[in-house]
Amino acid sequence: MTTAVQERHQQQTFVAPRVNIMEHPETVTLEAELPGVPKDQVDVQVKDNELTITGRRVHTEEGQLRAGERTRADFRRVFTLSRAIDQEKVDAHMENGLLTVTLYKKESMRPRKIEIK
């Protein structure tokens, strides 16, 4: 069954949105550029140490297309997560075509200040 799913995905063309990944002391933040994509067409999932972002651009077909430079393919990105990430604590927010995913580090992996006695 896994092979069938992989083969189906290999046959479909995906566009990889551009991302920035920033690490902070308590979180890792991923920003993905998704211009023109409504948030109800975006899916963010965390499973088996992977963060997957998938979605589709909604196209309006008014008038006769004379030139087409916008990509019509669906998009997909998969990121392998470190064991330091708490997979139960993930937030996603989308505004003005920018998807922001905040991944929280496990408490045991966060830096902590040690008091000197």
C-alpha positions as CSV (number, residue, x, y, z in Angstrom):
1,M,0.0,0.0,0.0
2,T,2.8,2.4,0.8
3,T,4.4,1.8,-2.6
4,A,1.1,2.7,-4.4
5,V,0.9,6.0,-2.5
6,Q,4.5,6.8,-3.4
7,E,4.0,6.0,-7.0
8,R,0.9,8.1,-7.2
9,H,2.7,11.1,-5.8
10,Q,5.7,10.6,-8.1
11,Q,3.3,10.8,-11.1
12,Q,1.8,14.1,-10.0
13,T,3.7,17.3,-10.5
14,F,4.1,19.5,-7.4
15,V,5.6,23.0,-7.0
16,A,7.8,23.6,-4.0
17,P,7.0,26.9,-2.3
18,R,9.9,29.0,-1.1
19,V,10.4,28.8,2.7
20,N,12.5,30.4,5.4
21,I,13.3,28.5,8.6
22,M,14.3,30.3,11.7
23,E,15.4,28.7,15.0
24,H,14.7,30.4,18.3
25,P,15.5,29.3,21.8
26,E,12.0,27.7,22.4
27,T,10.7,27.3,18.8
28,V,11.4,26.8,15.2
29,T,9.4,28.9,12.7
30,L,8.9,28.1,9.1
31,E,7.5,30.7,6.7
32,A,6.2,29.5,3.3
33,E,5.3,31.9,0.4
34,L,1.9,31.0,-0.9
35,P,0.7,34.0,-2.9
36,G,-2.9,33.7,-4.2
37,V,-3.6,30.6,-2.2
38,P,-6.6,30.8,0.2
39,K,-6.0,29.2,3.5
40,D,-8.9,26.7,3.0
41,Q,-6.8,25.2,0.2
42,V,-3.7,24.6,2.5
43,D,-3.1,21.5,4.6
44,V,-0.4,21.3,7.3
45,Q,0.2,17.9,8.9
46,V,2.7,16.5,11.3
47,K,3.2,12.7,11.3
48,D,6.1,10.3,11.9
49,N,8.7,13.1,12.4
50,E,7.6,14.9,9.2
51,L,6.0,18.2,8.6
52,T,4.0,18.2,5.3
53,I,2.6,21.3,3.6
54,T,0.3,20.7,0.7
55,G,-2.3,22.7,-1.2
56,R,-3.7,24.0,-4.4
57,R,-4.1,27.3,-6.1
58,V,-7.6,28.2,-7.1
59,H,-7.7,29.4,-10.7
60,T,-10.3,31.7,-12.1
61,E,-10.8,31.1,-15.8
62,E,-12.5,34.3,-17.0
63,G,-11.7,35.3,-20.5
64,Q,-9.3,33.8,-23.0
65,L,-5.8,33.2,-21.6
66,R,-3.3,35.1,-23.8
67,A,-0.2,34.5,-21.7
68,G,0.3,32.2,-18.7
69,E,3.2,32.6,-16.4
70,R,1.5,31.5,-13.1
71,T,2.1,28.0,-12.1
72,R,-1.0,25.8,-12.1
73,A,0.5,22.8,-10.3
74,D,-0.4,21.9,-6.7
75,F,2.3,22.5,-4.1
76,R,3.9,20.2,-1.6
77,R,6.9,20.4,0.8
78,V,8.0,17.7,3.3
79,F,10.4,18.5,6.1
80,T,12.0,15.9,8.5
81,L,11.6,17.1,12.1
82,S,14.3,16.8,14.7
83,R,13.6,14.8,17.8
84,A,13.8,18.1,19.7
85,I,10.4,19.1,18.2
86,D,7.2,18.5,20.2
87,Q,4.9,17.1,17.6
88,E,1.9,17.7,19.7
89,K,2.5,21.5,19.9
90,V,2.4,23.0,16.4
91,D,0.6,26.2,15.4
92,A,-0.1,27.5,11.8
93,H,-1.2,30.9,10.7
94,M,-1.7,32.4,7.3
95,E,-1.9,36.0,6.3
96,N,-1.4,37.8,3.0
97,G,-0.1,34.7,1.3
98,L,2.5,33.9,4.0
99,L,2.0,30.6,5.9
100,T,3.8,30.6,9.3
101,V,4.2,27.3,11.1
102,T,5.5,27.4,14.6
103,L,7.1,24.2,16.0
104,Y,7.7,24.1,19.7
105,K,10.8,22.4,21.1
106,K,10.4,19.8,23.8
107,E,10.9,21.3,27.3
108,S,13.9,19.0,27.8
109,M,15.6,20.4,24.7
110,R,15.1,24.0,25.4
111,P,18.1,26.0,26.8
112,R,17.8,26.7,30.5
113,K,19.8,28.9,32.7
114,I,21.7,27.2,35.5
115,E,22.0,29.2,38.7
116,I,25.5,29.3,40.1
117,K,25.7,28.7,43.9
